[in-house]
Amino acid sequence: MATLINQKALITGATKGMGLAIAEKLASLGCHLLLAARDRRALDALKTTLEQEHPTIQVQCLACDFSDSAELKRLIQWMEHTAPDLDILINNVGIFRPVSLFEESEEDFELQMLINYHTPHLLSRAAGRNMQKNHKGHIFNISSIASRKPVASAATYTVTKYAVMGLTHVLREALRPYGVKVTEIIPGSTLTSSWEGTTVAADRFVLPTDIADAIASCLQMSDGANVDEIVVTPKFGNI
């Protein structure tokens, strides 16, 4: 079983939902963390909590609005400067707009393209270049079951997740010769802030901790094993 002690992981969208669960899980396994999210205060609070609970790790944070191209560029520069030897990239941040193709606004379209696709594309390209040089690393792209079963009522969201699937396949083939692993995590209905206010019982959902555990399992496999994809859906079916 591979050890994660002292490995460096960057997680986007790290203060809520799946990102938060992943940060907590990797911290418990000894990873040093680079955390990015929009809310500076939430990042600072999370840094304090994780470093208190896990005194052997270091947590660094950068506030980033992923819909702003300039801020995304600043995040990439920070990542490259802070962790040129990055071991793990978790492309988690995303936005969900339940709008059909013919009813969505330009804002709906542009925000989802920027956050759901441009962000993982550009981060993966930058991190992947260094991982090529270092001949090590693991990139995780969190997509959605919508990348396999199109949701017409969430049109651009579905398209962006199909794009993430394609990105993952291209990255895996491009990085395979360098010993770099690439995994797509494909959640079904997951109990995150997107479902805030729902009256549906929690046991009808995948939980964020389930996704964190799936990623941890991939990271702890032998050096020769790559998990191409993991599909995690609710036991009673998607909502």
C-alpha positions in Angstrom: 0.0 0.0 0.0 1.4 3.4 -1.0 2.0 6.0 1.7 0.7 9.5 1.4 2.8 11.0 4.2 4.5 14.3 3.0 2.9 14.2 -0.4 1.5 17.5 -1.7 -2.0 17.8 -3.0 -3.9 20.7 -4.5 -7.7 20.6 -4.1 -10.0 23.1 -5.8 -13.4 24.0 -4.3 -11.9 22.8 -1.0 -14.2 24.4 1.6 -17.5 22.7 0.8 -19.0 19.3 -0.1 -16.7 16.9 -1.8 -13.7 19.2 -1.8 -13.9 19.6 2.0 -14.3 15.9 2.6 -11.3 15.2 0.3 -9.2 17.8 2.2 -10.1 16.2 5.5 -9.3 12.7 4.3 -6.0 13.5 2.7 -4.9 15.5 5.8 -5.7 12.5 7.9 -3.4 10.4 5.7 -0.5 12.8 6.1 -0.7 14.9 2.9 0.5 18.5 2.8 -2.3 20.5 1.2 -2.7 23.4 -1.2 -6.4 24.5 -1.0 -8.2 26.9 -3.3 -11.7 28.2 -3.0 -13.5 31.6 -3.3 -14.0 32.3 0.4 -10.8 33.5 2.0 -12.3 33.3 5.5 -13.5 29.8 5.0 -10.1 28.8 3.7 -8.3 30.3 6.7 -10.7 28.5 9.1 -10.2 25.2 7.4 -6.4 25.7 7.5 -6.5 26.3 11.2 -8.7 23.3 11.9 -6.7 20.9 9.7 -3.3 21.9 11.1 -4.6 21.7 14.7 -6.0 18.2 14.1 -3.0 17.0 12.1 0.1 18.8 13.4 2.5 17.0 11.0 1.0 18.6 7.9 1.3 22.0 6.3 -1.7 23.7 4.7 -1.4 26.6 2.3 -4.4 28.5 0.8 -5.3 30.8 -2.0 -8.6 32.5 -2.6 -9.7 32.2 -6.2 -12.8 33.0 -8.2 -12.6 30.3 -10.8 -14.9 32.3 -13.1 -12.2 35.0 -13.4 -9.5 34.1 -15.9 -7.0 36.4 -14.3 -7.5 34.8 -10.9 -7.3 31.3 -12.4 -4.0 32.3 -14.0 -2.8 33.6 -10.6 -3.7 30.2 -9.1 -1.7 28.3 -11.7 1.3 30.5 -11.1 0.9 30.0 -7.3 0.7 26.2 -7.8 3.8 26.1 -10.0 5.8 28.3 -7.6 4.6 26.7 -4.3 4.7 23.1 -5.4 6.7 22.3 -8.6 6.9 18.8 -7.2 3.1 18.5 -6.7 2.0 14.9 -6.2 -1.8 15.1 -6.5 -4.2 17.4 -8.3 -7.9 17.1 -7.4 -10.0 19.0 -10.0 -13.1 19.2 -7.9 -14.6 22.7 -8.2 -17.8 22.9 -10.3 -21.0 24.7 -10.7 -24.4 23.2 -11.5 -27.1 25.2 -13.4 -30.3 23.2 -14.0 -31.2 25.0 -17.2 -32.1 23.6 -20.6 -30.1 24.4 -23.8 -32.7 26.8 -25.1 -33.5 28.6 -21.9 -30.0 29.2 -20.5 -28.5 32.7 -20.4 -25.1 33.6 -21.7 -24.0 33.9 -18.0 -25.2 30.3 -17.4 -23.2 29.1 -20.4 -20.0 31.0 -19.7 -19.8 30.4 -16.0 -20.2 26.6 -16.4 -17.6 26.5 -19.2 -15.1 28.5 -17.2 -15.5 26.8 -13.9 -16.4 23.2 -15.0 -14.1 22.9 -18.0 -11.5 25.6 -18.4 -10.4 25.3 -14.8 -9.5 21.6 -14.8 -8.1 21.9 -18.4 -5.6 24.7 -17.5 -4.7 23.3 -14.1 -4.1 19.8 -15.5 -2.0 21.2 -18.3 0.2 23.1 -15.9 0.5 20.4 -13.2 0.9 17.7 -15.9 4.0 19.4 -17.4 5.7 19.3 -14.0 4.6 15.7 -13.4 6.1 14.8 -16.7 9.4 16.2 -15.6 9.2 14.6 -12.2 7.9 11.2 -13.6 5.4 11.0 -10.8 2.0 12.3 -9.9 -1.8 11.6 -9.9 -4.5 13.8 -11.4 -8.1 13.3 -10.4 -11.0 14.9 -12.4 -14.3 14.8 -10.7 -17.0 14.7 -13.4 -20.5 13.5 -13.0 -22.9 10.7 -14.0 -24.2 13.3 -16.4 -21.1 12.6 -18.5 -22.5 9.1 -19.2 -26.3 9.8 -19.1 -27.1 13.3 -20.5 -29.4 15.5 -18.5 -31.3 17.7 -21.0 -32.6 19.9 -18.1 -28.9 20.7 -17.3 -27.6 21.2 -20.8 -24.3 23.0 -20.5 -23.5 21.2 -17.2 -23.8 17.9 -19.1 -21.6 19.2 -22.0 -18.9 20.4 -19.6 -18.8 17.0 -17.9 -18.5 15.2 -21.2 -15.6 17.5 -21.9 -14.0 16.6 -18.6 -14.4 12.9 -19.5 -12.6 13.6 -22.8 -9.9 15.6 -21.0 -9.3 12.8 -18.6 -8.8 10.3 -21.5 -6.4 12.6 -23.3 -4.4 13.3 -20.1 -4.1 9.6 -19.2 -2.7 8.7 -22.6 -0.4 11.7 -22.7 1.0 11.1 -19.2 1.1 7.3 -19.2 4.7 7.1 -20.6 5.9 9.3 -17.7 4.4 7.1 -15.0 1.7 9.7 -14.1 -1.7 8.4 -13.2 -5.0 9.9 -14.2 -8.4 9.0 -12.7 -12.0 10.2 -13.4 -14.3 10.1 -10.4 -18.0 9.9 -11.6 -20.5 10.6 -8.8 -24.2 10.2 -9.1 -26.5 12.3 -6.8 -24.3 13.5 -4.0 -25.4 15.3 -0.9 -23.6 18.7 -1.4 -24.8 22.3 -1.3 -26.5 21.8 -4.6 -29.2 19.9 -2.7 -29.5 22.4 0.1 -33.0 22.5 1.5 -34.0 19.1 0.1 -36.4 16.9 2.0 -35.0 13.7 0.4 -33.4 11.4 3.0 -29.6 11.3 3.2 -29.5 7.6 2.5 -30.8 8.3 -1.0 -27.6 10.1 -1.8 -23.9 9.4 -2.2 -22.1 11.3 0.6 -19.0 13.5 0.0 -17.0 11.2 2.3 -17.7 8.4 -0.1 -16.0 10.3 -2.8 -13.1 11.1 -0.5 -12.7 7.5 0.4 -12.7 6.5 -3.3 -9.9 8.9 -4.0 -7.9 7.7 -1.0 -8.3 4.1 -2.1 -6.9 5.0 -5.6 -3.9 6.8 -4.0 -3.1 3.9 -1.7 -2.9 1.2 -4.5 0.4 -0.2 -5.7 2.7 2.0 -7.8 1.9 -0.1 -10.9 -1.9 0.2 -10.7 -4.0 3.0 -12.2 -7.7 3.3 -11.6 -9.1 4.7 -14.9 -12.5 5.6 -13.5 -14.8 5.1 -10.6 -18.6 5.4 -10.8 -20.4 6.0 -7.5 -24.2 6.1 -7.5 -26.9 6.0 -4.8 -28.0 2.4 -4.0 -31.6 3.3 -4.9 -30.6 5.1 -8.1 -30.0 8.7 -9.0 -32.5 11.4 -7.9 
